[in-house]
Amino acid sequence: MRRRFLLAAGLTGLFLTLTASLAWAGPVNEAQEIERLGHLLPVWSVIPFAGILLSIALFPLFAPHFWHHHYPKVALFWALVFAVPFLLVFKGEALYEILHIYISDYIPFIILLWSLFTVTGGIFIQGDILATPTTNTGIVLLGTVLASWMGTTGASVLLIRFLLRINEARKYKTHLVIFFIFLVSNIGGALTPLGDPPLFLGFLHGVPFFWTFHLLPHAGFVVGVLIITLFLIDSYLFKKEKLSPEGLHLKRLIIEDSTAEKGDVEVVQEYAENSPNPGVHRERLRIRGLYNGFFLLGIIGGVLFSGLVKLPEVNVLGIPVELQNIIRDLFLILMGILSLVVTPKPVRTENHFTWFPIKEVAYLFAGIFMTIIPALILLRAGEEGNLGFLIKAVREPWHYFWITGSLSSFLDNAPTYLTFFNTALGRFYPGLPETQAVASLIKSNVIYLEAISAGAVFMGSMTYIGNAPNFMVKSISEERGVKMPSFFGYMMWSVGILIPLFVLVNLIFFV
């Protein structure tokens, strides 16, 4: 109780300090209202964003019971720590920025995740597939290929349940989810604008649809190294479990029948010896709820529609929203509802479908999107803003790779990509119309676009919040009983495995 009181007192003190400090900066007069907020917001206004990240990282470790029951309140607290002083000082401008990020970014983000989560939750892959290293590596590789064509989010929520189900009897499986996030949820989306939101933004700003195949050597190198690494790690752990394929199959039968605890090899052997039918009978592979594939294609089509069709803007609470985006979001909701209506409940039950993962993502990202506002504003201000020193320091291709990637590890990678995409255009082709500038960048300085694109897509895998599906995959896996590492625990994997690999990418492609 005392610790909670001290924590509350400390956070309240931080809140009062932020309020007082922003107030000390002075009210925004009429002239300042014309200037961009990026010239006015101090760099330390990102403290609430750091606070919510630390909460996600530390509470599950040191206060798991509190976190499980109160994480929405923690997210709300940090959102208010930023929003209240922000509104008090910047008033109308602040309200506009808050409404803008929720109407233009958060709501479409959650609708897309919800629709994909709902539709793929109705696709149940049934049958006995042995969770050998070859099988597991093949599934992750399949997801990596699919990610570029149905999006990292779509491929992730489609295959993660299947991967977890066939590995239910395996003792060691955390590494599978981590590499799944690396490859399916991030790096696999590098080859088309459908794969990851930053590349889709580039497509909307004049980058040709198939230009992203320029990233094939970069992605191929990274995927090749990671797939081999996954196979070697899984092979070692599979041998460590000391189970033959038949024994693994029997473990699954026992677990599904609730006749033994997971990992009890002796019980498996006894079960095999005493079973009236000890032979291994495997059910043939079949997919139930396959009609949900049409709804999945509908979601992909809806996203493409919003990028290719231009309709007039409409005003939503003072925020201009393009009509095609509203149509897309309504269509995605329709796809999810139709999936719920036509999919029999037993299919979702057998697929272990619950609403908890999407609820957890919705609550936490509601707080993240609020507290991320100052960071995005400061980046948007470019060289003239309070982060101008950072923008000005970016000169060489490898600079673009690391700065875009580093920020994409913690911020929304789409606006981060757009910031440095525009920085490169402005540096090389100032005053040139965007269409001509993009064409010139691709013709004469394509390495800069490659560096920005690779950084934004690849390094979203560095943290749980680096890309939309990362946290979703973590939540689904934990719900299925997989012990996932903490926020910093995950980063120990990503820093240890990915950073040396990205250094090689840098040396091979961007120096």
Number of C-alpha atoms within 10 A of each C-alpha: 6 7 8 9 10 11 12 12 12 12 16 14 12 15 20 14 13 21 18 12 14 20 16 10 12 10 14 17 9 8 7 13 15 10 12 16 22 23 18 19 21 18 14 12 20 18 19 26 26 17 20 23 21 13 18 21 18 16 17 17 14 10 10 13 12 12 18 12 9 12 20 18 14 20 23 18 19 24 22 17 23 24 18 15 21 22 16 15 18 22 15 12 16 19 14 15 18 19 17 19 16 15 17 18 13 19 15 18 16 19 19 24 21 21 24 25 23 26 27 28 25 28 24 24 22 17 13 17 17 18 22 20 20 14 15 22 23 14 18 27 20 15 27 29 23 19 28 23 20 23 27 32 25 28 27 29 25 22 22 23 23 17 21 22 20 21 20 21 25 20 15 17 20 17 16 22 21 22 21 30 30 26 27 34 35 31 30 33 30 32 25 24 27 23 29 30 22 26 29 19 19 21 20 14 15 14 20 15 16 11 15 21 14 16 18 13 12 21 22 15 14 20 21 12 12 19 19 12 15 22 19 15 14 22 15 12 17 19 12 11 14 11 18 12 14 16 18 23 21 24 28 23 18 19 15 12 9 10 13 17 13 17 17 13 18 9 17 24 15 10 19 18 12 9 10 8 9 12 11 13 11 11 10 9 10 12 11 15 20 15 15 24 15 13 22 23 13 16 26 19 16 21 20 15 15 18 16 11 10 12 12 9 14 14 10 13 11 10 16 14 18 17 16 21 21 16 14 22 22 14 19 27 19 16 24 23 15 15 25 17 10 12 19 13 13 11 17 20 13 12 19 15 22 15 12 12 20 18 16 17 19 21 16 20 22 19 24 25 18 25 28 24 21 24 23 17 20 25 21 22 20 21 18 16 22 20 21 17 12 13 20 12 12 18 13 13 21 22 19 30 28 21 22 29 29 19 19 28 23 21 23 24 28 19 18 24 29 21 19 25 24 16 20 23 22 14 10 14 16 12 10 13 10 16 11 13 20 24 15 16 19 17 10 10 16 15 21 24 26 22 27 28 27 28 28 38 31 28 28 30 31 27 24 26 23 26 30 24 25 27 22 27 24 23 19 22 21 15 15 15 10 18 13 17 19 17 19 16 13 18 17 15 17 19 16 11 16 20 14 12 16 21 13 14 21 19 11 10 14 18 11
